Amino acid sequence: MPRPSIHFRAAAAALALVLLPRVPAEAQEKVAQDPGVQEALHLLDVWMDAAQAYEGIPGASLAVVHDQELVWAKGYGYAHVERKEPATPSTMYSICSISKLFTSVGVLQLRDQGKLRLDDPVAKHLDWFTIKDDFPEAGPVTIEGLLTHSSGLPREAAAPYWTGPEYPFPTHEEIVERLPSQSMLYPPRTYFQYSNLALTLAGEVVAAAAGHSFDEYTRANILDPLGMSSTFTDLEDRFRGNRLASPYTARGRDGTRGLVPDYWVRGISPAAGFISTVEDLGRFASWQFRVLDGDDAMLDRNTLREMHRVHWLEPDGETTYGLGFSVWKSDGDTFVGHGGSCPGYRSQLLLRPQDRVATTFMANGQGVNARGFAQTAYDIMAPSLRRAAKGEAAETADAALERYTGTYQRPLGGESAVLVWEGDLHVLSLPTGNPLDALTPLRYIEGDTFRRVRDNGDLGEEFIFEELPDGAMRMWRNNNFSVRPAGM
């Protein structure tokens, strides 16, 4: 399968103590071409290709970033199912709540310029901010409360915009008009309550403090400087039916999906309106790595560190949030980023700044575990990227093993992908939600015979490969066989 790679670079920068040493720009391509990285990319590609098909995802795009390099990006399935137009790395999707990150960056830029403070009451910047408040003694809603979802505001503005088929997202004027009819849900600084209304108001604060519309400010101060030419603050008609993937509902009981009608996010844009590509979000991730090295004037390195740190911790000790950024742990490692879910789309941006590794995933179907895909991509790729960045040699595989690799159709359904991983032949059962756990290592015995390696290192049953006259290959196991068709 093709594994396209796209590269973008920035100048080398000073070291940051919390990060791995930056790979010089001229060495970035060597990281992508490292044999261990290529091996991991092949595993990721085989797994993702099967996952898209078996889960019935209409289309998806996935990218892997290391520091200033978009190491790899690829599309799967279809951007437009009806005419079978393939998804690509340049396909646009609604990124939904990932929009909140750009809004939050805007807030912190203006804070650093002295145009607002995080402890400012929202009403200081929005004279129309009036809402029924049964907890006046708890103090005002602050800008920091908006960014940490601890404001006490209700989750949504006063409109049924998650309800189809119209999805009537309100305009700015409708949000302002209806806000006085809404009530505070909790006293400020009491609970974590995820709120699209809160981040919508944060975008309004950006516009008020900057003296420009939210779209104008974001384009001039974030998107254009980063070269994010495929990112916009709302779904635009000019991209529908072409670069913008068609949105589809979640799968019904019969396994089918419906096409979501056109909609616009309008006034909720700062919280959930942006459209983008995995390539552009890769640029956004690389920019953050530059900022953390003190190598970008758009934002101070300590400001971004502040955004990445936990600012709200629920009593359960598990619900955590930074300034606009989600913060979470997986297998003991801390990640930052954000996910998105809008009618017909799911997305995830994941960053591990300590490794200078980021992954981004987008799909044009509801009910897709976007974070799971981004996290699995990281789990597969990060070890090889770390080794390559340090110049450590990967395990070298015997070229003779390639004749056995490929996808074998199992007799009772599903597939077995035979591939090289960490220098040895492995069998990957597909479909699977955890490809690293699903890998079965094989040890060469003689001829075309291998044996399974058990977890304790002992040898198990035989795997015997048999090449057929027409070029097909059989893989025998336990007296049954799977077949890799000729030419595959």
N, C-alpha and C positions, 0 to 999 in steps of 0.2 A: 504494500500500500504506500502511496506517496506520503512523504512527511515534509511538507513545505516549511520553510523557515524564513522569517523576516527579521531584519536587524535594525535597531536604531541605537545610537550611541550618544554619550555626552562626555565632556572632558574629564580626565582622571581627577580625583579629589583626595583630600587628606583623610587619614584613617579616623574612624570613630570607635571608641573603646568597646561599645556595646555590639558592634557588628564585626563580621568577618572582614579581613582586609579586602579592599576593593580590587577586583581583577582589572588591570590596565585595559583601556579601550581596545588597543591593538590585539589583546589576547582574548577578547570576548568571543570571537568566532571559534577559537580553539576549544572553549568550554562547550559550545554547542556540538562540535564535531568530535568531542571525546568519545571513544568507543563505549565506555560505560554509560554515558548520557544517551547515546544513540540506542543502546540496548534497552534502557529504561523507556525511551520514547516509543520504541516498538511495542513494548508491553502495554504502555498507556494507550497507544493507538488501537491495538487488537482488542483490548478490553472495552474501550469507548465505542468502537464500531459495533461490537456485539450488544452492548448495553442500550445504545440508541435503538437498535432494531428490535431486541426482545422486549424492551419496555414500551415500545410503540411511541417513542418521542417523535413528533413530526420533524423537527430539525434542532440541531444544537451546534454551538461553536465553543471551542476550548483553546486556551492559550496558557503557555508556561513562560514566566519571566525570570531571568537571573540578572540582577543588578540592572545594567543599562541595555540588556539584550532581550528582545523577544525571541527566546530560543526556538519556539515552535508554536504554530497555531494551525488549526484545521477545523473544517466544518463537517458535519455528519447529517445524513437525512436531507430534508428539503426545507428551504425557506418558504416555498409555496407548493404545498402538497399537490394541489389540483393539476398543476402543469409540470410537476416533478422538476422544479428548479432547485438545484443543490444549494444547501447552506455552505457558506465559505467563511474564512476568518474576517472578511470585510462585510458580512451580513450585519445589518442593524437589527437590534432588538430593543424593546423597552427594558430599561434596567431598573425601573420602579424605585424601590427605596434606597438603592445605591446612590440615587440623587442626593440623599441627605448628606453624603460626604462632601459634595461640592458646596452645598449650602453652608455646611459647618466650616469649611475652609474659608469661605467668604466672610463669615462672622469673625473668625480669628484673625484674618488679615486686617479687618477694620478695627478690631480690638488693639492689635499691635500698632496701628496708626493713630491710636488715641481717640477714635471716633465713637467708641462705645466701651463699656465695661461688662464683664460677664455677670456682675452682681447688679447691673442696672435693671430696674423694673421694666418689663416689656412696654408698659404704658408710657414710659419716658420717651420712647421712640415712635410708638403708634398711638396717637391720641384717640383713635377709634377703638382701642382695645378695651371693651367693656364686656363683662361676663358675670352672670349671677354667682355670687360668692358667699357661701354660708360659713366661711372660715376666715374672716378678715383678720382675726388675731394672729393667724399663722404667717402673715406677711405677704408681700406681693409675689406674683409670678415673675421670675427673673430670666434673663437670657440663658444663663447656665442651666436653669431648670428645663428650658426648651431643648437644649442639646443633650441633656442626660436623661430625658424622659422622666424627670422627677418633678415636673411642674404641677401635677395634680389636675391638669386639663383632661377633658375627655379624649378618647382615641381619635375621633373624626370630627370634621366640620359638619354643619347641619345640612347634609344632603345624602341621599342614598346612592352614592357614586360607586359602590362595589356591587350594585344590583343591576343585572342585565335585563333586557338586551340593550338598554339605552346607555347605561353607565354615565349618569348625569353629573359629571364632575363640575363643581361650581366655579364661577368666575370670581375674580377678586372682589367685585362689587357685591356678589351674592354672599361671599364669606363675611364681609364687613356688615352687611345688612342683617344676617342671621345670627351673628355671634352673640348679641345681647339676649337672645332667646335660649342660649345654652347655659349650662351650670357647671361649676367646678366639680370634679368627681371626688377629689381628696384635697386636704390641705397641702400646699406646696411642701416639698422635701419630706414627704411621708412614705410614698411607695414608688416603685418603678411602674410606670404605666406607659407602654409604647403609644406614641401619639403622632399621627400624621398631621393633626391640627397644630401641634407644637412646632414641628419643623417647617410647616407652611408659614407660621408666624415668624420663625427665624429668617426665612427668605424675605418676608416683608420688612423685617428689621434691616437686613442687608440693603434693600432698596432705599429705605428711608435714610439710613446713615450715610450711604454713598451718594445719594442724590441722583440715582439713575434707576431704570427698571432692573428687576432681578436678572432678566435675560441679558440686558446690555452689560451689567456689571460682571456677570459670570463669564460671558464671552470674552470681554476685554481683559479680565484679570486672572482668569484660570484657563479656559479652554484654548483660546488662541495662543497664549504664550507656550502652552504645552504641545501645540501642534495637533490638538484633538479636533481635527476638521470633520470628523464623522460623528460628533457628539452634539446634541441639541437639547434644549430645555423642555421640549414637548414633542409629541408625535406630529410630524409634518406631512401634509397630504402629498407633497412632491415625491416622497420616498415610498408611499404605500404602493404595493403591487410590484415594486422593484427591489431596492436595497433593503427596505424594512420588511422583515419576515412577517408573513401572515400569522396572526395569533389564533390559537386553538384552545378549546376548553379542555378540562380534565377528561380522562377516559370514563365513559359511562359503564354500566354493568355489562353492556354488550361489547365492550372493548373499543368502541368508536369515539371519535372526537368531533365536535362541531366547530365551525368557523365563528370566531368572535367578531361582531360587527365593529365598524370603525368607531372610535371614540377619541376624545381629547382630554387631557388632564387639567388644562386651564389653570385655575388659581391654586391647585394643589401641586403644581409643578415643582416647587422647592423640596417637597417631600417625596414625590413619586413620579415625576413627569419625564425625566431624561430618556433619550434614546442614545445608543452608542454601539460600539463594536468591541470584541475582545482585544483587538489590536489597540484601540484607543485606551481602553482601561489598562492595558499593559504599559502604555506611556504614563498614565497616571500613577501606576505602581512604581515605575522606574524613577519618576520625579520624586516620590517620597523617599526612596533610597538616597537620592542626591541631597534632598533637604536634610536628612539625618546626618549626612557628612558635612553639613554646612556649606554646600556647593550650589545653592540656588537662592536668588534674591526674593523670590515670590513669597517665601515664608521662612521665619526663623526656625532653626533646627530644634530649639527648646520648645517652641510653640507646637510643632508637630509631635514631639515627645509627650507634651502635655495632653494633646488630643488622643494619643494612643494609650495613655495610662487610664486605669480605672478611676472614675470619679463618682460612680454610684455602685454600691454593693448592697443587695437585698439581704435580709437576715438569714436566708437560706444559704448564703455563702457561694451561691452558684450564679445568680443573676447579676451580671456585671456590665457596665457600660462606660465608655470614655466620653469625650466631647464629640458627639456625632458618630463615633466609631463603635461598632460592636467589638467586644473583647471577650475571647473565649479560650478554653483549654481543650486540647486533644492529645491524649497519651502523654500528659505532663508538659507539653509545649504550649506556649501562649501565642495566639494569633489575633490579628486585627483585620477589620474589613467590614463588609456589610452584605446582606442578601437583599433580594428584591422579588416581589410577587405582585403582579398586576394582571388584569384580565388578559389571559392568553400568553403570559410570559413568566419565566422564572430565571433568576440570575444570581451570581455570587462572585464577589471579589474577596480573595483571601491573601493576606500578606504575613510573612514571618520575617520581620526586619533583621533579626539576628543572622539569618541565613542569606539575606538578599534574594529571597525566592518568593514569587507570587504566582497564583493561578487565578484565572478568571473563566467563568462558565456562563453561557447563556442558552436558553431554550425557548422555542415558541409554542410551548404547551404548558397548561396548568398541571399541578399534581406531580411535578418533577422535583426530585431532591437535589436542588442546585448546590447546597453546601456539601452534600455528600460527594458529588462529582468533583468539586473543587478540592475538597480535603483529600480524596483518594488520589487525585492528580499530584498533589503536593507529596503525599506519602510515598508514591512511586518515584518521583523525580528528585526530591530533596537530597537523599543520600548520595546519588551519583553527581549531582551538581556541586555538593560540598567537596567531594573528593576531587572533582575536576578543577575546582577553583584553587585547591591546595596543590595541584599538580601531582596528585597521587595516581599511580597507574591502576587501571581497571583490570580485572581478571581477563586473561586472553583465552578465547574459545578456539577449539580446533575447527578449522574451516570445514572439515568433513561433516560436521554436525548439521550443516545447513541443508543437506539433502533430505533430512527428516522433518524439517520445519514446515509449518503450514497449518491449515484448519481441517480437521477431520470430523466428519459427520457421524455422530453416535447412533447406534441402531435404535435406541428408544427415544431419540430426540435430543436436542442440544448439540453442542460442539465441544471438541477438545482441540485447543490451540497448542501446537508444539512449537516451542521457541527457545532461544538461548537466553539464559538469565544468570548473571554473575559467573559466566564462563562455562556453565554446564547446561545440558538439555533439561528442559522442564515441560510439564504438561499442565495447561491451564484449562480447567473446566468452565465452560460458558453456557448460560449466563451466570454471573456471580456479582454479588455486591461488594465483595472484598477480594480483589485479584491477588493481593500479596499472600493472603491466607490460603487461597485456592490453588497456589502453585505446588505441583508435585515434582520434586527433584528426581532425576534419573542418573544412574551410574552406568557407564559403558562396561560391558562384559567382554563380548567378542562378536565378530561378524556384524549382524544387524540386531543384536540382542542387548538390551539394557535391563536394569532392575531398579525398582523403586527404592529410594532411600528413606527409611523411617526417621521419625523425629530424633531418635536416639542414635542414629547413624547405622543401625543394622539394615540389612538388605531385605526387601520384600519380594513381591511377585515380579515375574518377567514382563517386559514390554518388548515385543518382537515386531520389527518392521519388515514388510514384504513388498517389494516393488513389482507391479503387474506389467504385463507386456504393453498395455496402452499408456503407460506412464503414471497411472494412478498408484497410490501407496496405501497399503493396509497397515493398521497398527493393532496388533493382537495383544489382548490382556485378559487373563482369566478365561482363555478359550473362546473369547468373543472378539470381534474386530470392529474398528471404525475405519472409514475410508476418506482419504484425501483425493478428490477428483484430479484427473490429469490436468496439468497446467496451472494448478493452484499451489 
